[in-house]
Amino acid sequence: MHGFITKHMALSGKEQREMDAGKILPLVEQFYTLQGEGYHTGKAAYFIRLGGCDIGCHWCDTKLSWNPGLFPPVAAQAIVEKARGAGVKDIVITGGEPLMYNLTLLTSLLKEEGFTIYLETSGAHPMRGVFDWICLSPKQDKPPLPAIYGKADELKVIVETAEDLVWAEENARKVEPGCHLFLQPEWSRRREILPVIIEYIKKHPVWRISLQTHKYMRIP
């Protein structure tokens, strides 16, 4: 595991067991906004961001979430109770890397409230939970587990250089035929890499482009 991730704040034995069971989770933030990227761009959604990541992409725009020790554990029930007042039934669980945790309880409680649950994941950890939509965003430093490819509804590959298009195609060959394929320019290099992506999609129209529209709109 990379050095940038640290252990949670000193947890008692009981708290550690509750964390392992998904009864408590390191909550970074909960907020209501518009989905900014991928297949559901523009849709109003309530986000639940969990802390902890063992990949550490240098271009990550949520590096604060990497260290779960910064975020005191919150009861899954409390997370759901806060989400209940969001005014929308679409929930996006993101991170960090949310599949580092057992999300069975959290997602079960959300389903009881009638939420539709979307997951944003690198796929590098086993899937524990119930999800209506899975966005797989694979990372080369820690590739997805083979089992997740067949469950992905959406494949979203971040493109920093033209070489990343080879990685994108490697992953596209592993998902199911109905999976939606997206290429997304890495934000800090968007001016340089966007023309490359555009030309690539024109030649390979099975792909679509994903832009981080929330950054253009300056919303969370």
CYANA upper distance limits for C-alpha pairs under 8 A (distance plus 0.5 A):
  1 MET  CA      5 ILE  CA      8.02
  1 MET  CA     54 ASP  CA      6.52
  2 HIS  CA     54 ASP  CA      6.42
  2 HIS  CA     55 ILE  CA      7.66
  2 HIS  CA     56 GLY  CA      8.30
  4 PHE  CA     54 ASP  CA      8.26
  4 PHE  CA     56 GLY  CA      8.14
  4 PHE  CA     66 TRP  CA      7.78
  4 PHE  CA     67 ASN  CA      7.51
  5 ILE  CA     52 GLY  CA      7.27
  5 ILE  CA     53 CYS  CA      7.10
  5 ILE  CA     54 ASP  CA      6.75
  5 ILE  CA     66 TRP  CA      6.62
  5 ILE  CA     67 ASN  CA      5.52
  5 ILE  CA     68 PRO  CA      7.80
  6 THR  CA     67 ASN  CA      6.32
  6 THR  CA     68 PRO  CA      7.39
  6 THR  CA     69 GLY  CA      6.80
  7 LYS  CA     67 ASN  CA      8.33
  7 LYS  CA     68 PRO  CA      7.40
  7 LYS  CA     69 GLY  CA      6.34
  8 HIS  CA     68 PRO  CA      6.09
  8 HIS  CA     69 GLY  CA      4.49
  8 HIS  CA     70 LEU  CA      8.11
  8 HIS  CA     71 PHE  CA      8.49
  8 HIS  CA     72 PRO  CA      8.49
  9 MET  CA     69 GLY  CA      5.45
  9 MET  CA     70 LEU  CA      8.02
  9 MET  CA     72 PRO  CA      7.62
 11 LEU  CA     15 GLU  CA      5.99
 11 LEU  CA     16 GLN  CA      6.29
 12 SER  CA     16 GLN  CA      6.64
 13 GLY  CA     17 ARG  CA      6.79
 14 LYS  CA     18 GLU  CA      6.72
 15 GLU  CA     19 MET  CA      6.55
 15 GLU  CA     24 ILE  CA      8.28
 16 GLN  CA     20 ASP  CA      6.62
 17 ARG  CA     21 ALA  CA      6.69
 18 GLU  CA     22 GLY  CA      6.59
 18 GLU  CA     23 LYS  CA      5.50
 18 GLU  CA     24 ILE  CA      6.33
 19 MET  CA     23 LYS  CA      6.37
 19 MET  CA     24 ILE  CA      5.52
 19 MET  CA     25 LEU  CA      6.61
 19 MET  CA     73 PRO  CA      8.41
 19 MET  CA    101 TYR  CA      8.29
 20 ASP  CA    101 TYR  CA      7.57
 20 ASP  CA    102 ASN  CA      7.13
 21 ALA  CA    102 ASN  CA      6.57
 21 ALA  CA    105 LEU  CA      8.41
 22 GLY  CA     76 ALA  CA      7.66
 22 GLY  CA    101 TYR  CA      6.96
 22 GLY  CA    102 ASN  CA      5.35
 22 GLY  CA    103 LEU  CA      6.30
 22 GLY  CA    104 THR  CA      7.47
 22 GLY  CA    105 LEU  CA      6.63
 22 GLY  CA    106 LEU  CA      7.59
 23 LYS  CA     75 ALA  CA      6.31
 23 LYS  CA     76 ALA  CA      5.94
 23 LYS  CA     77 GLN  CA      8.31
 23 LYS  CA    105 LEU  CA      7.20
 23 LYS  CA    106 LEU  CA      8.12
 24 ILE  CA     73 PRO  CA      6.00
 24 ILE  CA     74 VAL  CA      5.61
 24 ILE  CA     75 ALA  CA      4.73
 24 ILE  CA     76 ALA  CA      5.92
 25 LEU  CA     50 LEU  CA      7.68
 25 LEU  CA     73 PRO  CA      5.36
 25 LEU  CA     74 VAL  CA      5.82
 25 LEU  CA     75 ALA  CA      6.93
 25 LEU  CA     76 ALA  CA      7.09
 25 LEU  CA    101 TYR  CA      8.13
 26 PRO  CA     50 LEU  CA      6.15
 26 PRO  CA     51 GLY  CA      5.85
 26 PRO  CA     52 GLY  CA      8.28
 26 PRO  CA     68 PRO  CA      6.48
 26 PRO  CA     69 GLY  CA      8.42
 26 PRO  CA     71 PHE  CA      5.78
 26 PRO  CA     72 PRO  CA      6.32
 26 PRO  CA     73 PRO  CA      4.86
 26 PRO  CA     74 VAL  CA      6.68
 27 LEU  CA     48 ILE  CA      8.09
 27 LEU  CA     49 ARG  CA      6.74
 27 LEU  CA     50 LEU  CA      5.21
 27 LEU  CA     51 GLY  CA      6.51
 27 LEU  CA     71 PHE  CA      6.57
 27 LEU  CA     72 PRO  CA      7.71
 27 LEU  CA     73 PRO  CA      6.90
 27 LEU  CA     74 VAL  CA      6.69
 28 VAL  CA     48 ILE  CA      8.42
 28 VAL  CA     49 ARG  CA      5.95
 28 VAL  CA     50 LEU  CA      5.78
 28 VAL  CA     51 GLY  CA      6.05
 28 VAL  CA     65 SER  CA      7.04
 28 VAL  CA     71 PHE  CA      6.56
 29 GLU  CA     47 PHE  CA      8.45
 29 GLU  CA     48 ILE  CA      6.73
 29 GLU  CA     49 ARG  CA      5.87
 29 GLU  CA     50 LEU  CA      7.78
 30 GLN  CA     46 TYR  CA      7.73
 30 GLN  CA     47 PHE  CA      5.99
 30 GLN  CA     48 ILE  CA      5.19
 30 GLN  CA     49 ARG  CA      6.78
 30 GLN  CA     83 ALA  CA      8.30
 31 PHE  CA     46 TYR  CA      6.23
 31 PHE  CA     47 PHE  CA      5.81
 31 PHE  CA     48 ILE  CA      7.46
 32 TYR  CA     44 ALA  CA      8.00
 32 TYR  CA     45 ALA  CA      6.47
 32 TYR  CA     46 TYR  CA      4.86
 32 TYR  CA     47 PHE  CA      6.67
 32 TYR  CA     86 ALA  CA      7.25
 33 THR  CA     44 ALA  CA      6.35
 33 THR  CA     45 ALA  CA      6.26
 33 THR  CA     46 TYR  CA      6.85
 33 THR  CA     47 PHE  CA      8.07
 33 THR  CA    219 ILE  CA      7.74
 33 THR  CA    220 PRO  CA      6.94
 34 LEU  CA     41 THR  CA      7.93
 34 LEU  CA     42 GLY  CA      6.00
 34 LEU  CA     43 LYS  CA      5.87
 34 LEU  CA     44 ALA  CA      4.79
 34 LEU  CA     45 ALA  CA      6.12
 34 LEU  CA    214 HIS  CA      7.78
 34 LEU  CA    219 ILE  CA      8.48
 35 GLN  CA     40 HIS  CA      6.84
 35 GLN  CA     41 THR  CA      5.55
 35 GLN  CA     42 GLY  CA      5.86
 35 GLN  CA     43 LYS  CA      5.84
 35 GLN  CA     44 ALA  CA      6.64
 35 GLN  CA     45 ALA  CA      6.62
 35 GLN  CA    214 HIS  CA      7.82
 36 GLY  CA     40 HIS  CA      8.32
 36 GLY  CA     41 THR  CA      5.50
 36 GLY  CA     42 GLY  CA      6.58
 36 GLY  CA    211 LEU  CA      8.08
 36 GLY  CA    212 GLN  CA      5.92
 36 GLY  CA    213 THR  CA      5.35
 36 GLY  CA    214 HIS  CA      4.99
 36 GLY  CA    215 LYS  CA      8.20
 37 GLU  CA     41 THR  CA      5.29
 37 GLU  CA     42 GLY  CA      8.33
 37 GLU  CA    210 SER  CA      6.17
 37 GLU  CA    211 LEU  CA      6.16
 37 GLU  CA    212 GLN  CA      5.53
 37 GLU  CA    213 THR  CA      6.76
 37 GLU  CA    214 HIS  CA      8.02
 38 GLY  CA    154 GLU  CA      8.38
 38 GLY  CA    156 LYS  CA      7.36
 38 GLY  CA    182 PHE  CA      7.31
 38 GLY  CA    209 ILE  CA      8.49
 38 GLY  CA    210 SER  CA      5.62
 38 GLY  CA    211 LEU  CA      7.88
 39 TYR  CA    154 GLU  CA      7.69
 39 TYR  CA    180 HIS  CA      8.02
 39 TYR  CA    210 SER  CA      8.23
 41 THR  CA    213 THR  CA      8.14
 44 ALA  CA     88 VAL  CA      7.82
 44 ALA  CA     90 ASP  CA      7.91
 45 ALA  CA     88 VAL  CA      7.02
 45 ALA  CA     89 LYS  CA      7.96
 45 ALA  CA     90 ASP  CA      5.53
 45 ALA  CA     91 ILE  CA      6.26
 45 ALA  CA     92 VAL  CA      7.20
 46 TYR  CA     83 ALA  CA      7.80
 46 TYR  CA     86 ALA  CA      7.22
 46 TYR  CA     88 VAL  CA      7.41
 46 TYR  CA     89 LYS  CA      8.29
 46 TYR  CA     90 ASP  CA      6.69
 46 TYR  CA     91 ILE  CA      5.36
 46 TYR  CA     92 VAL  CA      6.61
 47 PHE  CA     91 ILE  CA      6.32
 47 PHE  CA     92 VAL  CA      5.24
 47 PHE  CA     93 ILE  CA      6.52
 47 PHE  CA     94 THR  CA      7.71
 48 ILE  CA     91 ILE  CA      7.78
 48 ILE  CA     92 VAL  CA      6.63
 48 ILE  CA     93 ILE  CA      5.40
 48 ILE  CA     94 THR  CA      6.67
 48 ILE  CA     95 GLY  CA      8.46
 49 ARG  CA     93 ILE  CA      6.54
 49 ARG  CA     94 THR  CA      5.32
 49 ARG  CA     95 GLY  CA      5.26
 49 ARG  CA     96 GLY  CA      7.69
 49 ARG  CA     98 PRO  CA      8.25
 50 LEU  CA     65 SER  CA      7.66
 50 LEU  CA     93 ILE  CA      8.13
 50 LEU  CA     94 THR  CA      6.82
 50 LEU  CA     95 GLY  CA      5.19
 50 LEU  CA     96 GLY  CA      6.48
 50 LEU  CA     97 GLU  CA      7.75
 50 LEU  CA     98 PRO  CA      6.36
 51 GLY  CA     65 SER  CA      5.14
 51 GLY  CA     66 TRP  CA      6.38
 51 GLY  CA     67 ASN  CA      6.79
 51 GLY  CA     68 PRO  CA      5.11
 51 GLY  CA     71 PHE  CA      7.36
 51 GLY  CA     95 GLY  CA      6.35
 51 GLY  CA     96 GLY  CA      5.69
 51 GLY  CA     97 GLU  CA      7.81
 51 GLY  CA     98 PRO  CA      8.04
 52 GLY  CA     65 SER  CA      6.40
 52 GLY  CA     66 TRP  CA      4.91
 52 GLY  CA     67 ASN  CA      5.60
 52 GLY  CA     68 PRO  CA      5.00
 52 GLY  CA     95 GLY  CA      7.61
 52 GLY  CA     96 GLY  CA      5.53
 52 GLY  CA     97 GLU  CA      6.61
 52 GLY  CA     98 PRO  CA      8.11
 52 GLY  CA    100 MET  CA      7.91
 53 CYS  CA     65 SER  CA      7.79
 53 CYS  CA     66 TRP  CA      5.15
 53 CYS  CA     67 ASN  CA      7.52
 53 CYS  CA     68 PRO  CA      8.47
 53 CYS  CA     95 GLY  CA      8.01
 53 CYS  CA     96 GLY  CA      5.26
 53 CYS  CA     97 GLU  CA      5.51
 53 CYS  CA    100 MET  CA      8.11
 54 ASP  CA     66 TRP  CA      7.91
 54 ASP  CA     97 GLU  CA      8.13
 55 ILE  CA    139 LYS  CA      8.29
 55 ILE  CA    141 ASP  CA      7.11
 55 ILE  CA    142 LYS  CA      6.81
 56 GLY  CA     60 CYS  CA      7.72
 56 GLY  CA     63 LYS  CA      8.26
 56 GLY  CA     66 TRP  CA      7.91
 57 CYS  CA    139 LYS  CA      8.45
 59 TRP  CA    186 GLU  CA      7.85
 59 TRP  CA    188 SER  CA      8.12
 62 THR  CA     66 TRP  CA      8.08
 62 THR  CA     95 GLY  CA      8.43
 62 THR  CA     96 GLY  CA      7.77
 63 LYS  CA     96 GLY  CA      8.33
 65 SER  CA     95 GLY  CA      7.09
 65 SER  CA     96 GLY  CA      5.75
 66 TRP  CA     96 GLY  CA      6.05
 67 ASN  CA     71 PHE  CA      8.46
 74 VAL  CA     78 ALA  CA      7.36
 74 VAL  CA     79 ILE  CA      7.59
 75 ALA  CA     79 ILE  CA      7.00
 76 ALA  CA     80 VAL  CA      6.87
 76 ALA  CA    105 LEU  CA      7.69
 76 ALA  CA    106 LEU  CA      5.88
 77 GLN  CA     81 GLU  CA      6.67
 77 GLN  CA    106 LEU  CA      7.76
 77 GLN  CA    109 LEU  CA      7.76
 78 ALA  CA     82 LYS  CA      6.79
 79 ILE  CA     83 ALA  CA      6.81
 80 VAL  CA     84 ARG  CA      6.61
 80 VAL  CA    106 LEU  CA      7.87
 80 VAL  CA    109 LEU  CA      7.38
 80 VAL  CA    110 LEU  CA      6.71
 81 GLU  CA     85 GLY  CA      7.88
 82 LYS  CA     86 ALA  CA      7.86
 84 ARG  CA    113 GLU  CA      7.93
 89 LYS  CA    114 GLY  CA      7.37
 89 LYS  CA    115 PHE  CA      5.16
 89 LYS  CA    116 THR  CA      6.50
 90 ASP  CA    115 PHE  CA      6.32
 90 ASP  CA    116 THR  CA      5.42
 90 ASP  CA    117 ILE  CA      6.68
 90 ASP  CA    118 TYR  CA      7.93
 91 ILE  CA    115 PHE  CA      6.99
 91 ILE  CA    116 THR  CA      6.54
 91 ILE  CA    117 ILE  CA      5.41
 91 ILE  CA    118 TYR  CA      6.45
 92 VAL  CA    117 ILE  CA      6.52
 92 VAL  CA    118 TYR  CA      5.11
 92 VAL  CA    119 LEU  CA      6.28
 92 VAL  CA    120 GLU  CA      7.72
 93 ILE  CA     98 PRO  CA      7.45
 93 ILE  CA    117 ILE  CA      7.84
 93 ILE  CA    118 TYR  CA      6.69
 93 ILE  CA    119 LEU  CA      5.53
 93 ILE  CA    120 GLU  CA      6.77
 94 THR  CA     98 PRO  CA      6.20
 94 THR  CA    119 LEU  CA      6.82
 94 THR  CA    120 GLU  CA      5.56
 94 THR  CA    121 THR  CA      7.43
 95 GLY  CA    120 GLU  CA      8.17
 95 GLY  CA    121 THR  CA      8.45
 97 GLU  CA    121 THR  CA      6.58
 97 GLU  CA    122 SER  CA      7.45
 98 PRO  CA    103 LEU  CA      8.48
 98 PRO  CA    120 GLU  CA      8.22
 98 PRO  CA    121 THR  CA      7.22
 99 LEU  CA    103 LEU  CA      7.80
 99 LEU  CA    121 THR  CA      7.44
 99 LEU  CA    123 GLY  CA      8.03
 99 LEU  CA    124 ALA  CA      8.35
 99 LEU  CA    125 HIS  CA      6.11
 99 LEU  CA    126 PRO  CA      7.16
 99 LEU  CA    127 MET  CA      6.62
 99 LEU  CA    128 ARG  CA      7.55
100 MET  CA    125 HIS  CA      6.60
100 MET  CA    126 PRO  CA      8.43
101 TYR  CA    128 ARG  CA      8.13
102 ASN  CA    127 MET  CA      8.46
102 ASN  CA    128 ARG  CA      5.77
102 ASN  CA    129 GLY  CA      7.39
103 LEU  CA    107 THR  CA      6.43
103 LEU  CA    128 ARG  CA      5.95
103 LEU  CA    129 GLY  CA      5.20
103 LEU  CA    130 VAL  CA      8.36
104 THR  CA    108 SER  CA      6.49
104 THR  CA    128 ARG  CA      6.03
104 THR  CA    129 GLY  CA      4.38
104 THR  CA    130 VAL  CA      7.07
105 LEU  CA    109 LEU  CA      6.63
105 LEU  CA    129 GLY  CA      7.83
106 LEU  CA    110 LEU  CA      6.74
106 LEU  CA    129 GLY  CA      8.21
107 THR  CA    111 LYS  CA      6.56
107 THR  CA    117 ILE  CA      7.93
107 THR  CA    129 GLY  CA      6.31
107 THR  CA    130 VAL  CA      6.19
107 THR  CA    131 PHE  CA      7.80
108 SER  CA    112 GLU  CA      6.80
108 SER  CA    129 GLY  CA      7.94
108 SER  CA    130 VAL  CA      7.32
109 LEU  CA    113 GLU  CA      7.12
110 LEU  CA    114 GLY  CA      7.09
110 LEU  CA    115 PHE  CA      6.06
110 LEU  CA    117 ILE  CA      8.29
111 LYS  CA    115 PHE  CA      5.73
111 LYS  CA    116 THR  CA      7.57
111 LYS  CA    117 ILE  CA      8.30
116 THR  CA    131 PHE  CA      8.19
116 THR  CA    132 ASP  CA      6.62
117 ILE  CA    130 VAL  CA      8.27
117 ILE  CA    131 PHE  CA      5.70
117 ILE  CA    132 ASP  CA      5.75
117 ILE  CA    133 TRP  CA      7.04
118 TYR  CA    131 PHE  CA      6.57
118 TYR  CA    132 ASP  CA      6.44
118 TYR  CA    133 TRP  CA      5.19
118 TYR  CA    134 ILE  CA      6.41
118 TYR  CA    135 CYS  CA      7.98
119 LEU  CA    131 PHE  CA      7.14
119 LEU  CA    133 TRP  CA      6.75
119 LEU  CA    134 ILE  CA      5.38
119 LEU  CA    135 CYS  CA      6.45
120 GLU  CA    134 ILE  CA      6.91
120 GLU  CA    135 CYS  CA      5.51
120 GLU  CA    136 LEU  CA      6.89
120 GLU  CA    137 SER  CA      7.80
121 THR  CA    134 ILE  CA      8.11
121 THR  CA    135 CYS  CA      6.87
121 THR  CA    136 LEU  CA      5.84
121 THR  CA    137 SER  CA      6.45
121 THR  CA    138 PRO  CA      8.29
122 SER  CA    136 LEU  CA      6.17
122 SER  CA    137 SER  CA      5.29
122 SER  CA    138 PRO  CA      5.22
122 SER  CA    139 LYS  CA      6.76
122 SER  CA    143 PRO  CA      8.03
122 SER  CA    144 PRO  CA      6.72
123 GLY  CA    127 MET  CA      8.34
123 GLY  CA    136 LEU  CA      6.71
123 GLY  CA    137 SER  CA      7.79
123 GLY  CA    138 PRO  CA      7.04
123 GLY  CA    143 PRO  CA      7.79
123 GLY  CA    144 PRO  CA      4.80
123 GLY  CA    145 LEU  CA      6.49
123 GLY  CA    148 ILE  CA      6.68
124 ALA  CA    138 PRO  CA      8.42
124 ALA  CA    142 LYS  CA      6.76
124 ALA  CA    143 PRO  CA      6.39
124 ALA  CA    144 PRO  CA      4.78
124 ALA  CA    145 LEU  CA      5.90
125 HIS  CA    144 PRO  CA      7.86
125 HIS  CA    145 LEU  CA      7.16
126 PRO  CA    145 LEU  CA      7.76
126 PRO  CA    148 ILE  CA      8.45
127 MET  CA    148 ILE  CA      8.05
133 TRP  CA    152 ALA  CA      8.06
133 TRP  CA    153 ASP  CA      6.49
133 TRP  CA    154 GLU  CA      8.46
134 ILE  CA    151 LYS  CA      7.55
134 ILE  CA    152 ALA  CA      5.61
134 ILE  CA    153 ASP  CA      5.81
134 ILE  CA    154 GLU  CA      6.88
135 CYS  CA    152 ALA  CA      6.59
135 CYS  CA    153 ASP  CA      6.62
135 CYS  CA    154 GLU  CA      5.17
135 CYS  CA    155 LEU  CA      6.44
135 CYS  CA    156 LYS  CA      7.34
136 LEU  CA    149 TYR  CA      8.39
136 LEU  CA    152 ALA  CA      6.41
136 LEU  CA    153 ASP  CA      8.25
136 LEU  CA    154 GLU  CA      6.55
136 LEU  CA    155 LEU  CA      5.44
136 LEU  CA    156 LYS  CA      6.60
137 SER  CA    155 LEU  CA      6.49
137 SER  CA    156 LYS  CA      5.33
137 SER  CA    157 VAL  CA      6.02
137 SER  CA    158 ILE  CA      7.92
138 PRO  CA    142 LYS  CA      8.44
138 PRO  CA    143 PRO  CA      6.46
138 PRO  CA    144 PRO  CA      6.46
138 PRO  CA    155 LEU  CA      8.44
138 PRO  CA    156 LYS  CA      8.01
138 PRO  CA    157 VAL  CA      6.94
138 PRO  CA    171 ASN  CA      8.24
139 LYS  CA    143 PRO  CA      5.93
139 LYS  CA    144 PRO  CA      7.93
140 GLN  CA    167 TRP  CA      8.20
144 PRO  CA    148 ILE  CA      7.44
144 PRO  CA    149 TYR  CA      8.21
145 LEU  CA    149 TYR  CA      8.20
147 ALA  CA    151 LYS  CA      8.04
148 ILE  CA    152 ALA  CA      6.90
149 TYR  CA    174 LYS  CA      6.49
149 TYR  CA    175 VAL  CA      5.28
149 TYR  CA    176 GLU  CA      7.72
150 GLY  CA    174 LYS  CA      8.05
150 GLY  CA    175 VAL  CA      5.94
150 GLY  CA    176 GLU  CA      6.08
151 LYS  CA    175 VAL  CA      8.34
151 LYS  CA    176 GLU  CA      8.36
152 ALA  CA    175 VAL  CA      7.27
152 ALA  CA    176 GLU  CA      8.12
152 ALA  CA    179 CYS  CA      6.93
153 ASP  CA    178 GLY  CA      7.86
153 ASP  CA    179 CYS  CA      5.30
153 ASP  CA    180 HIS  CA      6.82
154 GLU  CA    179 CYS  CA      5.72
154 GLU  CA    180 HIS  CA      5.12
154 GLU  CA    181 LEU  CA      6.59
154 GLU  CA    182 PHE  CA      8.05
155 LEU  CA    172 ALA  CA      7.88
155 LEU  CA    175 VAL  CA      8.40
155 LEU  CA    179 CYS  CA      7.25
155 LEU  CA    180 HIS  CA      6.57
155 LEU  CA    181 LEU  CA      5.49
155 LEU  CA    182 PHE  CA      6.50
156 LYS  CA    181 LEU  CA      6.80
156 LYS  CA    182 PHE  CA      5.19
156 LYS  CA    183 LEU  CA      6.39
156 LYS  CA    184 GLN  CA      7.27
156 LYS  CA    210 SER  CA      8.27
157 VAL  CA    168 ALA  CA      6.43
157 VAL  CA    182 PHE  CA      6.79
157 VAL  CA    183 LEU  CA      5.61
157 VAL  CA    184 GLN  CA      6.50
158 ILE  CA    164 ASP  CA      8.21
158 ILE  CA    183 LEU  CA      6.65
158 ILE  CA    184 GLN  CA      5.32
158 ILE  CA    185 PRO  CA      6.31
158 ILE  CA    186 GLU  CA      6.30
159 VAL  CA    164 ASP  CA      5.95
159 VAL  CA    165 LEU  CA      7.39
159 VAL  CA    183 LEU  CA      7.07
159 VAL  CA    184 GLN  CA      6.30
159 VAL  CA    185 PRO  CA      5.40
159 VAL  CA    186 GLU  CA      6.06
159 VAL  CA    193 ILE  CA      7.95
160 GLU  CA    164 ASP  CA      7.11
160 GLU  CA    185 PRO  CA      6.78
160 GLU  CA    186 GLU  CA      5.63
160 GLU  CA    189 ARG  CA      6.99
160 GLU  CA    193 ILE  CA      7.17
161 THR  CA    165 LEU  CA      8.28
161 THR  CA    193 ILE  CA      7.08
162 ALA  CA    166 VAL  CA      8.41
162 ALA  CA    193 ILE  CA      7.98
162 ALA  CA    196 VAL  CA      7.51
163 GLU  CA    167 TRP  CA      7.78
164 ASP  CA    168 ALA  CA      6.73
165 LEU  CA    169 GLU  CA      6.80
166 VAL  CA    170 GLU  CA      6.82
167 TRP  CA    171 ASN  CA      6.93
168 ALA  CA    172 ALA  CA      6.65
168 ALA  CA    183 LEU  CA      8.28
169 GLU  CA    173 ARG  CA      6.79
170 GLU  CA    174 LYS  CA      7.62
171 ASN  CA    175 VAL  CA      7.34
172 ALA  CA    181 LEU  CA      7.75
175 VAL  CA    179 CYS  CA      6.89
180 HIS  CA    207 TRP  CA      8.28
181 LEU  CA    206 VAL  CA      7.48
181 LEU  CA    207 TRP  CA      5.55
181 LEU  CA    208 ARG  CA      6.65
182 PHE  CA    207 TRP  CA      6.05
182 PHE  CA    208 ARG  CA      5.30
182 PHE  CA    209 ILE  CA      5.80
182 PHE  CA    210 SER  CA      6.32
183 LEU  CA    197 ILE  CA      7.66
183 LEU  CA    207 TRP  CA      7.38
183 LEU  CA    208 ARG  CA      6.82
183 LEU  CA    209 ILE  CA      5.52
183 LEU  CA    210 SER  CA      6.34
184 GLN  CA    209 ILE  CA      6.43
184 GLN  CA    210 SER  CA      5.22
184 GLN  CA    211 LEU  CA      6.39
184 GLN  CA    212 GLN  CA      8.35
185 PRO  CA    189 ARG  CA      7.54
185 PRO  CA    190 ARG  CA      5.80
185 PRO  CA    193 ILE  CA      6.80
185 PRO  CA    194 LEU  CA      6.61
185 PRO  CA    197 ILE  CA      8.03
185 PRO  CA    210 SER  CA      8.07
185 PRO  CA    211 LEU  CA      7.45
186 GLU  CA    190 ARG  CA      6.29
186 GLU  CA    193 ILE  CA      8.39
187 TRP  CA    212 GLN  CA      8.11
189 ARG  CA    193 ILE  CA      6.50
190 ARG  CA    194 LEU  CA      5.82
191 ARG  CA    195 PRO  CA      8.11
192 GLU  CA    196 VAL  CA      8.19
193 ILE  CA    197 ILE  CA      6.84
194 LEU  CA    198 ILE  CA      6.65
195 PRO  CA    199 GLU  CA      6.74
196 VAL  CA    200 TYR  CA      6.66
197 ILE  CA    201 ILE  CA      6.63
197 ILE  CA    209 ILE  CA      8.14
198 ILE  CA    202 LYS  CA      6.80
198 ILE  CA    209 ILE  CA      8.18
199 GLU  CA    203 LYS  CA      6.93
200 TYR  CA    204 HIS  CA      6.48
201 ILE  CA    205 PRO  CA      5.55
201 ILE  CA    206 VAL  CA      7.92
201 ILE  CA    207 TRP  CA      6.19
201 ILE  CA    208 ARG  CA      7.10
201 ILE  CA    209 ILE  CA      8.16
212 GLN  CA    216 TYR  CA      7.58
213 THR  CA    217 MET  CA      6.67
214 HIS  CA    218 ARG  CA      6.24
214 HIS  CA    219 ILE  CA      5.79
214 HIS  CA    220 PRO  CA      7.04
215 LYS  CA    219 ILE  CA      6.91
215 LYS  CA    220 PRO  CA      8.23
